[in-house]
Amino acid sequence: MIAIELQDNNRCEIFDSGKSIGYISVGCNSFHAQNSYLKLALTQYDMTNAKEMFALLRSKLSRPLQVMLYSRECEKRNFLISGGFQRKRQCYDLEVSAKELTAPVKESVPITESERGESSYKVCCELLYQRYAKIHNAINPLTADMESFCQDLPNKVLLCQENGTIKHFAFIDENEIAYIGTVSQSDYHCFAQTLLSRMLAQYSSISFECDDCDPAAMELKAFFRTSGIDSYDTYILG
């Protein structure tokens, strides 16, 4: 029989037939306040107890549960699935160079730079906020307002316009592509190629994260040979 004791330090001690089998830490994310974020630190992962344990924890916390694991953490992954969790997202963290390109890239569309405080920068912030909220809504809805969301964005954005309308954009911090987005996926490829060509000419390597729920980020990933790379996976129990 599973029992859970909530503690003051945002930890839950888990008991199996009266014996402690470790802890689960409970956290929150102000940008995604709907879910409780869990970190598992159990001494055993008995699949037969998983469903009972997570059902009890879900009831005590009164909100959906979220766990993030590296794909290589097989024991914890199987424990979550046995407990009713579903994998909702895979995130890839890449650091790549020109050597990993599947084909050469070149600048093929004009891109311009905008900095915080400029009108085009603000438009890109608005576009990113709307896009981010949309593509993450089914996983963990965005609860931060736009001002809070944009506060921590890099101060520089590279963008592509057509007839005065911004179509593609990427927030850049030195050699990192922090966020990338588009309002026109059909011709986004040329912007992505131009962005990569420019950055790889300036830096020996570049880094970026990409979620599999984000078509723009995944298309950027497809420019590189990344087979066998580990992912950081999000599991949800609603």
C-alpha positions as CSV (number, residue, x, y, z in Angstrom):
1,M,0.0,0.0,0.0
2,I,1.3,3.4,-1.0
3,A,1.2,6.5,1.3
4,I,2.5,10.0,0.6
5,E,3.5,12.5,3.2
6,L,3.7,16.1,2.0
7,Q,6.6,18.1,3.6
8,D,7.4,21.8,4.0
9,N,10.4,21.8,1.7
10,N,8.3,21.0,-1.4
11,R,9.1,17.3,-1.2
12,C,6.8,14.3,-0.8
13,E,8.1,11.3,1.0
14,I,6.8,8.1,-0.4
15,F,6.0,5.0,1.7
16,D,5.4,1.4,0.5
17,S,3.7,-0.6,3.3
18,G,5.0,1.8,5.9
19,K,8.6,1.8,4.6
20,S,10.1,4.9,3.0
21,I,11.2,4.4,-0.6
22,G,12.4,7.9,-1.2
23,Y,11.2,11.3,-2.3
24,I,9.5,13.2,-5.1
25,S,10.3,16.9,-5.3
26,V,7.4,19.2,-6.4
27,G,8.1,22.5,-8.2
28,C,6.4,25.1,-10.4
29,N,7.2,27.2,-13.4
30,S,5.7,30.7,-13.5
31,F,5.6,30.6,-17.3
32,H,3.6,27.3,-17.2
33,A,1.7,27.5,-13.9
34,Q,-0.9,24.8,-14.7
35,N,1.2,21.8,-14.0
36,S,3.2,20.5,-11.0
37,Y,6.8,19.7,-12.0
38,L,8.1,16.5,-10.4
39,K,11.6,15.2,-9.8
40,L,11.9,11.6,-8.9
41,A,14.4,10.4,-6.3
42,L,13.1,7.0,-5.3
43,T,15.2,4.1,-4.0
44,Q,13.0,1.7,-6.1
45,Y,10.8,1.9,-9.1
46,D,8.3,-0.9,-8.8
47,M,6.0,-0.8,-11.9
48,T,3.2,-2.4,-9.9
49,N,3.0,0.6,-7.6
50,A,3.3,3.4,-10.2
51,K,-0.4,3.9,-11.0
52,E,-1.5,3.9,-7.4
53,M,1.3,6.3,-6.4
54,F,0.8,8.9,-9.1
55,A,-3.0,8.8,-8.8
56,L,-2.6,9.6,-5.1
57,L,-0.1,12.3,-5.8
58,R,-2.3,13.8,-8.5
59,S,-5.2,13.9,-6.1
60,K,-3.1,15.6,-3.4
61,L,-1.7,18.2,-5.7
62,S,-5.0,18.9,-7.5
63,R,-3.3,19.7,-10.8
64,P,-1.7,17.8,-13.8
65,L,1.7,16.3,-13.2
66,Q,4.8,16.9,-15.4
67,V,8.1,15.1,-15.4
68,M,11.1,15.8,-17.7
69,L,13.6,13.1,-18.3
70,Y,16.5,12.4,-20.6
71,S,15.6,9.6,-23.0
72,R,18.4,7.4,-21.6
73,E,16.7,7.3,-18.2
74,C,14.9,4.1,-19.1
75,E,13.9,2.9,-15.7
76,K,12.2,6.2,-14.7
77,R,10.6,6.4,-18.2
78,N,9.0,2.9,-17.8
79,F,7.9,3.8,-14.3
80,L,6.1,6.9,-15.6
81,I,4.4,5.1,-18.4
82,S,3.2,2.4,-16.0
83,G,1.8,5.2,-13.9
84,G,-0.3,6.6,-16.7
85,F,2.0,9.3,-18.0
86,Q,2.2,10.1,-21.7
87,R,5.2,11.4,-23.5
88,K,4.1,14.8,-25.0
89,R,7.3,16.3,-26.2
90,Q,10.9,15.6,-27.1
91,C,13.5,18.4,-26.9
92,Y,16.9,18.3,-28.6
93,D,19.8,20.4,-27.4
94,L,22.3,20.8,-30.2
95,E,25.7,22.3,-30.6
96,V,26.8,21.9,-34.2
97,S,29.3,23.1,-36.7
98,A,29.6,23.3,-40.5
99,K,31.0,19.7,-40.5
100,E,27.6,18.4,-39.4
101,L,25.7,20.0,-42.2
102,T,23.9,17.6,-44.5
103,A,24.5,20.0,-47.5
104,P,26.2,23.4,-47.9
105,V,24.2,26.4,-47.0
106,K,24.3,29.9,-48.5
107,E,22.6,33.2,-48.0
108,S,19.5,33.3,-50.3
109,V,17.2,35.9,-48.8
110,P,17.9,39.3,-47.3
111,I,17.8,39.5,-43.5
112,T,18.1,42.5,-41.2
113,E,18.9,43.0,-37.6
114,S,16.8,44.7,-34.9
115,E,17.5,45.4,-31.3
116,R,15.4,45.8,-28.2
117,G,13.5,49.0,-28.2
118,E,13.0,49.1,-32.0
119,S,9.5,48.6,-33.4
120,S,10.4,45.6,-35.5
121,Y,11.9,43.9,-32.4
122,K,8.6,44.4,-30.6
123,V,6.7,42.9,-33.5
124,C,9.0,39.8,-33.4
125,C,8.3,39.5,-29.6
126,E,4.6,39.6,-30.3
127,L,4.9,37.0,-33.0
128,L,7.0,34.7,-30.9
129,Y,4.7,35.0,-27.9
130,Q,1.7,34.0,-30.0
131,R,3.5,31.2,-31.7
132,Y,5.0,29.8,-28.5
133,A,1.6,29.8,-26.8
134,K,0.0,28.0,-29.7
135,I,2.6,25.2,-30.1
136,H,2.9,24.5,-26.4
137,N,-0.8,24.7,-25.5
138,A,-1.4,21.0,-25.7
139,I,1.5,20.2,-23.5
140,N,1.5,22.9,-20.8
141,P,-0.3,26.1,-21.6
142,L,1.7,29.4,-21.4
143,T,0.5,31.4,-18.3
144,A,2.9,34.3,-18.4
145,D,1.9,37.6,-20.0
146,M,3.7,38.9,-22.9
147,E,5.8,41.5,-21.0
148,S,7.1,38.8,-18.6
149,F,7.7,36.4,-21.5
150,C,9.7,38.9,-23.5
151,Q,11.8,40.2,-20.6
152,D,14.4,37.5,-20.8
153,L,14.7,37.3,-24.6
154,P,18.0,38.2,-26.2
155,N,18.4,41.8,-27.2
156,K,19.0,41.0,-30.9
157,V,16.7,39.5,-33.5
158,L,17.4,38.7,-37.1
159,L,14.4,38.9,-39.4
160,C,13.1,38.6,-42.9
161,Q,10.4,40.9,-44.3
162,E,8.3,40.9,-47.3
163,N,6.4,44.0,-48.4
164,G,7.0,45.5,-44.9
165,T,5.6,42.4,-43.1
166,I,7.8,40.3,-40.9
167,K,7.7,36.6,-42.0
168,H,10.6,34.9,-40.2
169,F,12.7,35.8,-37.2
170,A,15.3,34.4,-34.9
171,F,16.4,35.8,-31.5
172,I,20.2,35.5,-31.2
173,D,22.6,35.6,-28.3
174,E,26.1,35.4,-29.7
175,N,26.4,31.9,-31.2
176,E,23.1,30.7,-29.8
177,I,19.8,30.7,-31.6
178,A,17.6,31.2,-28.6
179,Y,14.2,31.2,-30.4
180,I,13.2,30.9,-34.0
181,G,9.8,31.3,-35.7
182,T,7.9,31.9,-38.8
183,V,4.4,33.0,-40.0
184,S,5.0,31.2,-43.4
185,Q,6.4,27.7,-43.0
186,S,6.3,27.1,-46.8
187,D,9.1,29.6,-47.6
188,Y,10.8,29.4,-44.2
189,H,13.6,27.1,-45.5
190,C,15.4,29.9,-47.3
191,F,15.5,32.1,-44.2
192,A,16.8,29.2,-42.0
193,Q,19.5,28.5,-44.6
194,T,20.5,32.2,-44.7
195,L,20.6,32.4,-40.9
196,L,22.8,29.3,-40.6
197,S,25.1,30.4,-43.3
198,R,25.7,33.8,-41.7
199,M,26.2,32.4,-38.2
200,L,28.5,29.6,-39.2
201,A,30.6,32.1,-41.1
202,Q,31.0,34.0,-37.8
203,Y,31.3,31.2,-35.3
204,S,33.0,27.8,-35.3
205,S,29.9,26.2,-33.8
206,I,26.3,27.3,-33.0
207,S,23.8,26.0,-30.5
208,F,20.0,25.8,-30.3
209,E,17.2,23.8,-28.7
210,C,14.4,22.3,-30.7
211,D,11.1,20.8,-29.5
212,D,9.4,18.2,-31.7
213,C,6.2,20.2,-31.4
214,D,7.8,23.2,-33.2
215,P,8.0,22.7,-37.0
216,A,10.4,25.7,-37.5
217,A,12.9,24.4,-34.9
218,M,12.7,20.9,-36.3
219,E,13.4,22.1,-39.8
220,L,16.5,23.9,-38.5
221,K,17.6,20.6,-36.9
222,A,17.1,18.8,-40.2
223,F,20.0,20.8,-41.7
224,F,22.4,18.8,-39.6
225,R,23.4,15.1,-39.1
226,T,22.1,14.4,-35.6
227,S,21.3,10.7,-35.5
228,G,21.6,9.1,-32.1
229,I,21.4,12.4,-30.2
230,D,19.8,12.2,-26.8
231,S,16.5,14.0,-26.1
232,Y,15.0,15.6,-23.1
233,D,11.4,14.3,-22.9
234,T,8.3,15.7,-21.3
235,Y,5.8,13.4,-19.7
236,I,2.3,14.5,-18.6
237,L,-0.3,13.0,-16.4
238,G,-3.4,15.1,-16.8
